[in-house]
Amino acid sequence: MKISPALPIWSIAAPVAGWLLLGGASFNPGGFYTILLVIGLLGSVLAAVYHAEVVAHRVGEPYGTLVLALAVTLIEVALIVSLMLAGGEETTGLARDTVFAAIMIILNGIVGICLLVGASRHKEQSFGLLGVSASLATLAAIAVLTLVLPNYTSSAAGPFYSPSQLAFIAVISLILYGTFVLVQTVRHRDYFLPEEAVNDEDVHAAPPSAKVAALSGGLLLICLGAVVLLAKSLAPALETAVASVGAPKTLVGIIIAAVVLLPEGLAAVRAARANRLQTSLNLALGSALASIGLTIPAVAIVSLTTGWTLSLGLDVKSTVLLLLSFIVATLSLGTGRTTVMQGTVHLVIFAVYLFTTIVP
C-alpha cells in the first residue's frame, strides 16, 4: 500500500463499515451475516495497517512502531479487563492465556514469517543487534517473572501469586516496560533506527502533513476498536466451529489473539519484504513487550480490587515451549544477520505450538 498525500476513500470507509456491521450484529440477522462480519474485519485490518504506516512515516522511527504497538495493546487490555469483569472468577486465567498466545504468535509466527519472507526476497538481511538484544532481554525477564515464577513461589500454591507478590510483580513489569520505552525513544534511540534503503520509495517519500497524520491517528484507533470488537462478536461462531471439529477451546483464544495482532503482523511482514527488517523486529518485539508489560499490571489491579485469585503460571508443556522460543530467538537474532534458516526454525516452533494445542 503506497502512502498518498491525502487519505484514500477506502481507508476511511472500511472502519465505518466495520462499525455499522457491528451495530447490525446486535439484531442477530443470521448465518450469512457472519460472512459480512469477516469482510468487515479484514477491511478494518487493512485500513489499520495503512493508517499506522501514515503515522509512522510522519513521526519517524522508532516512534511509528511504538504508536501501533501501544494502540493495539491498550485496546487489547481494555477487552481483557472488560471480559474479566463480565465473566467473574471463571476468567481469572484469561490474561495468562491471551498473553502467552500473543508472545508465541509474535515471537515465532510473526517473526518467523518476517524472516522467511525477507530472506526469500533478499537472501540475507541485517538489523541493529543492540536494539533487538535489549528487546529480547526485557521480554524474557517479564515473561518468566509473570508466567513461570508463580509456579515455584511458596507464599501461595502455584500457579498463583499472593496479593503482595502480585502487586510487586505488576510494579516490576511497569518499571521494565517503562525503562524499555525510555531507552527506545530517548536514551538510545539510534539502537532501533533502521538502515534506510536507497531504492525504497516509501522511506524517501515526503511525509504526510500534520493534519493528515492526526486524522490517520484517530482513524487508526477507530480501526483497531472495530478489529477487536468484530473479533469478539465472531467468537461464538468460532467456538461452535472449533467444537464441531473436536478441537480444544483454547484454540479460540489463539485465533482471536491472532486476529487482534493482524494489523501489526501485516505491517511487520510488509516492512521485511521491503528490506526493513529492523522496523519489522521493532514492531513484533515491541508489541510483545507492550502486551505483557501493560496487560499484567492492568489485570493485577482488577484482581487486587475484586479479591479474585489471578491464575498466571503456565503448565509444563507451555513453559517448555516458552523457554525454547526465547533460547531460539536469542540464538537466531544474536548475529545481526538472518537467512531463511532462522525463519524456518521459528515457524516450525510455532507449528508445534499450534499442533500441541489441538493435540495436547
Legacy VTK file of the C-alpha trace (Angstrom):
# vtk DataFile Version 3.0
C-alpha trace
ASCII
DATASET POLYDATA
POINTS 360 float
0.000 0.000 0.000
1.553 3.249 -1.156
1.127 6.266 1.114
-0.555 9.198 -0.656
-0.723 12.895 0.368
-4.484 12.563 1.017
-6.219 9.620 2.651
-7.914 7.291 0.139
-11.656 6.817 0.496
-11.407 3.093 1.194
-9.229 3.682 4.273
-11.996 5.835 5.774
-14.941 3.748 4.555
-13.557 0.416 5.843
-13.677 1.192 9.596
-17.032 2.982 9.200
-18.438 -0.136 7.513
-16.958 -2.282 10.277
-18.733 -0.308 12.989
-22.005 -0.324 11.034
-21.780 -4.097 10.697
-21.172 -4.322 14.439
-24.366 -2.367 15.021
-26.288 -4.690 12.736
-24.954 -7.771 14.534
-26.992 -6.843 17.627
-30.167 -7.815 15.719
-28.949 -11.433 15.234
-29.523 -11.398 11.456
-28.378 -14.961 10.798
-25.517 -17.080 9.476
-24.962 -15.162 6.226
-24.208 -12.032 8.261
-21.143 -13.780 9.692
-19.513 -13.582 6.252
-20.133 -9.830 6.186
-18.561 -9.525 9.652
-15.465 -11.351 8.417
-15.241 -8.998 5.400
-15.634 -6.006 7.720
-12.915 -7.397 9.955
-10.450 -7.837 7.082
-11.217 -4.345 5.740
-10.625 -2.806 9.178
-7.315 -4.664 9.493
-6.064 -3.397 6.120
-7.178 0.149 6.961
-5.413 -0.056 10.333
-2.157 -1.074 8.631
-2.461 1.835 6.191
-3.124 4.449 8.875
-0.339 3.059 11.066
2.115 3.488 8.198
0.914 7.072 7.624
1.504 7.930 11.293
4.842 6.099 11.321
6.012 7.976 8.214
5.120 11.286 9.862
6.709 10.736 13.292
9.641 8.582 12.104
11.210 5.548 13.711
11.086 4.143 16.311
8.086 6.264 17.348
5.924 4.978 14.493
6.186 1.327 15.514
5.601 2.312 19.139
2.344 4.062 18.190
0.885 0.923 16.601
2.104 -1.377 19.388
0.619 0.793 22.136
-2.656 1.380 20.286
-3.280 -2.336 19.747
-2.206 -3.266 23.279
-4.314 -0.655 25.057
-7.433 -1.837 23.222
-6.489 -5.465 23.903
-6.041 -4.704 27.611
-9.419 -2.954 27.720
-11.035 -6.005 26.089
-9.423 -8.448 28.547
-10.371 -6.364 31.595
-13.964 -5.971 30.384
-14.261 -9.739 29.791
-12.818 -10.426 33.263
-15.258 -8.049 34.934
-18.170 -9.580 32.995
-17.127 -13.208 33.461
-16.085 -13.086 37.117
-13.717 -15.590 38.730
-14.137 -18.070 35.861
-11.976 -15.787 33.689
-9.003 -15.480 36.071
-6.812 -17.410 33.613
-7.853 -15.326 30.595
-4.979 -12.843 30.861
-2.390 -15.621 31.114
-3.762 -17.493 28.108
-4.048 -14.335 25.996
-0.575 -13.033 26.867
1.045 -16.428 26.263
-0.727 -16.777 22.912
0.378 -13.253 21.921
4.019 -13.990 22.811
4.060 -17.262 20.851
2.300 -15.718 17.847
4.688 -12.754 17.787
7.958 -14.429 18.747
7.551 -17.427 16.446
4.721 -16.740 13.999
5.200 -13.091 13.023
8.975 -13.042 13.444
9.275 -16.338 11.571
7.202 -15.123 8.618
9.137 -11.831 8.509
12.497 -13.594 8.464
11.359 -16.126 5.852
9.670 -13.577 3.544
12.513 -11.073 3.820
15.255 -13.627 3.285
13.403 -15.308 0.413
13.434 -11.995 -1.459
16.764 -10.517 -0.318
18.690 -13.727 0.588
20.229 -12.196 3.725
19.022 -9.311 5.901
20.674 -7.282 8.639
19.425 -5.321 11.621
20.726 -3.449 14.674
21.788 -6.065 17.198
21.770 -3.740 20.232
18.088 -2.818 19.964
16.908 -6.387 19.374
19.037 -7.682 22.264
17.523 -5.095 24.612
14.016 -6.077 23.474
14.596 -9.807 23.938
16.236 -9.390 27.366
13.330 -7.278 28.629
10.692 -9.583 27.153
12.327 -12.717 28.593
12.558 -11.150 32.065
8.910 -10.027 32.161
7.611 -13.290 30.663
9.430 -15.568 33.113
8.611 -13.404 36.146
4.909 -13.271 35.303
4.185 -16.619 33.627
6.733 -19.092 35.061
7.792 -17.946 38.554
4.242 -18.185 40.051
4.544 -21.971 39.813
7.555 -22.005 42.169
6.782 -19.473 44.907
5.732 -20.800 48.337
3.628 -17.976 49.823
0.720 -19.199 47.702
0.387 -22.558 45.967
1.041 -22.240 42.238
0.053 -21.129 39.689
-0.871 -18.105 41.816
0.893 -15.145 43.391
-0.060 -13.874 46.825
-1.595 -10.354 46.800
1.680 -8.689 47.850
3.671 -10.690 45.285
1.165 -9.843 42.553
1.367 -6.121 43.352
5.178 -6.286 43.368
5.340 -8.107 40.001
2.871 -5.613 38.486
5.136 -2.721 39.522
8.216 -4.563 38.233
6.519 -5.149 34.862
5.705 -1.442 34.534
9.253 -0.464 35.503
10.802 -2.802 32.945
8.460 -1.726 30.147
8.768 1.973 31.027
12.566 1.715 31.015
12.474 -0.027 27.647
10.314 2.741 26.129
12.722 5.352 27.560
15.686 3.547 26.003
13.884 3.050 22.680
12.692 6.621 22.257
15.171 8.809 24.183
18.377 7.430 25.657
19.428 5.020 22.890
17.019 5.740 20.053
19.757 5.015 17.494
19.746 1.336 18.540
16.300 0.975 16.968
16.709 3.046 13.803
16.582 1.055 10.534
19.069 1.444 7.730
17.211 3.308 5.016
17.133 1.516 1.697
18.240 3.772 -1.148
15.637 2.449 -3.581
12.739 2.355 -1.129
10.230 4.933 -2.345
8.108 4.700 0.817
11.062 5.663 3.014
12.178 8.646 0.909
8.713 9.947 0.023
7.690 13.269 1.548
5.965 12.745 4.930
2.226 13.453 5.153
1.047 16.739 6.611
0.334 17.079 10.329
-3.404 17.266 9.573
-3.380 14.033 7.558
-1.246 12.280 10.192
-3.579 13.382 13.001
-6.609 12.153 11.034
-4.871 8.838 10.426
-4.074 8.564 14.136
-7.754 8.927 15.014
-8.821 6.525 12.283
-6.189 4.044 13.487
-7.847 3.876 16.905
-11.277 3.526 15.257
-9.959 0.692 13.065
-8.354 -1.140 15.984
-11.521 -0.818 18.041
-13.502 -2.312 15.161
-10.976 -5.165 14.810
-11.175 -6.105 18.488
-14.981 -5.869 18.744
-15.555 -7.680 15.439
-13.257 -10.459 16.648
-15.248 -10.611 19.881
-18.578 -10.744 18.014
-17.279 -13.585 15.833
-16.109 -15.569 18.880
-19.386 -17.526 19.397
-19.418 -18.720 15.780
-15.735 -19.533 16.098
-16.322 -21.500 19.305
-19.038 -23.506 17.562
-16.755 -24.256 14.621
-13.879 -25.289 16.898
-16.157 -27.521 18.988
-17.595 -29.136 15.861
-14.168 -30.425 14.823
-13.335 -31.578 18.351
-10.507 -29.073 18.975
-9.800 -27.705 22.499
-11.468 -24.435 23.494
-8.053 -22.805 23.997
-7.747 -22.690 20.209
-10.422 -19.969 20.181
-8.202 -17.687 22.265
-5.277 -18.250 19.904
-7.365 -17.388 16.843
-8.768 -14.235 18.453
-5.275 -13.153 19.556
-4.035 -13.716 16.015
-6.832 -11.574 14.587
-6.122 -8.755 17.063
-2.425 -8.887 16.104
-3.149 -8.894 12.353
-2.538 -5.134 11.834
0.906 -5.334 13.433
1.681 -8.615 11.696
0.850 -7.330 8.223
2.808 -4.114 8.801
5.814 -6.121 10.016
5.737 -8.506 7.028
5.479 -5.589 4.565
8.490 -3.927 6.172
10.516 -7.163 5.968
9.579 -7.607 2.331
10.821 -4.049 1.672
14.155 -4.997 3.320
13.424 -3.018 6.510
13.879 -5.886 8.944
14.725 -3.529 11.809
11.255 -1.981 11.527
9.701 -5.476 11.468
11.503 -6.509 14.637
10.680 -3.191 16.328
7.006 -3.855 15.603
6.997 -7.507 16.610
9.089 -7.395 19.780
7.655 -4.027 20.821
4.141 -5.448 20.525
5.020 -8.471 22.666
6.561 -6.204 25.305
3.578 -3.871 25.343
1.177 -6.811 25.533
2.701 -8.395 28.624
4.086 -5.207 30.202
0.695 -3.463 30.235
-1.733 -6.388 30.487
-0.310 -7.923 33.664
-0.436 -4.681 35.728
-3.981 -3.993 34.470
-5.349 -7.423 35.393
-3.403 -7.327 38.677
-5.329 -4.177 39.628
-8.610 -5.951 38.780
-7.583 -8.983 40.834
-6.500 -6.955 43.869
-9.610 -4.754 43.704
-12.139 -7.587 43.368
-10.330 -10.140 45.538
-10.270 -12.728 42.761
-7.303 -15.088 42.589
-5.421 -14.458 39.345
-4.033 -17.580 37.694
-0.736 -16.695 35.991
1.524 -19.756 35.972
1.800 -21.795 32.775
1.613 -25.575 32.641
4.771 -27.615 31.996
4.220 -28.005 28.241
3.669 -24.274 27.733
6.667 -23.427 29.914
8.941 -25.634 27.798
7.704 -24.015 24.570
8.106 -20.511 26.034
11.688 -21.125 27.161
12.545 -22.849 23.868
11.199 -19.822 21.986
13.439 -17.438 23.936
16.503 -19.637 23.521
15.980 -19.944 19.764
15.182 -16.228 19.377
18.363 -15.310 21.263
20.438 -17.555 19.002
18.748 -16.743 15.681
18.745 -12.964 16.304
22.121 -12.922 18.028
24.291 -12.193 14.990
22.545 -9.214 13.408
22.016 -11.128 10.159
19.311 -13.614 9.177
18.555 -16.103 6.400
15.656 -18.429 5.576
17.068 -20.904 8.125
16.143 -18.743 11.115
12.688 -18.049 9.715
12.041 -21.750 9.165
13.075 -22.659 12.726
10.746 -20.063 14.257
7.816 -21.209 12.099
8.443 -24.863 12.998
8.228 -23.990 16.715
5.035 -22.064 16.020
3.603 -25.070 14.178
4.492 -27.312 17.137
2.756 -24.842 19.469
-0.413 -24.906 17.372
-0.351 -28.681 16.925
0.167 -29.443 20.640
-2.660 -27.030 21.450
-5.030 -29.043 19.247
-3.500 -32.416 20.174
-2.181 -31.885 23.715
LINES 1 361
360 0 1 2 3 4 5 6 7 8 9 10 11 12 13 14 15 16 17 18 19 20 21 22 23 24 25 26 27 28 29 30 31 32 33 34 35 36 37 38 39 40 41 42 43 44 45 46 47 48 49 50 51 52 53 54 55 56 57 58 59 60 61 62 63 64 65 66 67 68 69 70 71 72 73 74 75 76 77 78 79 80 81 82 83 84 85 86 87 88 89 90 91 92 93 94 95 96 97 98 99 100 101 102 103 104 105 106 107 108 109 110 111 112 113 114 115 116 117 118 119 120 121 122 123 124 125 126 127 128 129 130 131 132 133 134 135 136 137 138 139 140 141 142 143 144 145 146 147 148 149 150 151 152 153 154 155 156 157 158 159 160 161 162 163 164 165 166 167 168 169 170 171 172 173 174 175 176 177 178 179 180 181 182 183 184 185 186 187 188 189 190 191 192 193 194 195 196 197 198 199 200 201 202 203 204 205 206 207 208 209 210 211 212 213 214 215 216 217 218 219 220 221 222 223 224 225 226 227 228 229 230 231 232 233 234 235 236 237 238 239 240 241 242 243 244 245 246 247 248 249 250 251 252 253 254 255 256 257 258 259 260 261 262 263 264 265 266 267 268 269 270 271 272 273 274 275 276 277 278 279 280 281 282 283 284 285 286 287 288 289 290 291 292 293 294 295 296 297 298 299 300 301 302 303 304 305 306 307 308 309 310 311 312 313 314 315 316 317 318 319 320 321 322 323 324 325 326 327 328 329 330 331 332 333 334 335 336 337 338 339 340 341 342 343 344 345 346 347 348 349 350 351 352 353 354 355 356 357 358 359
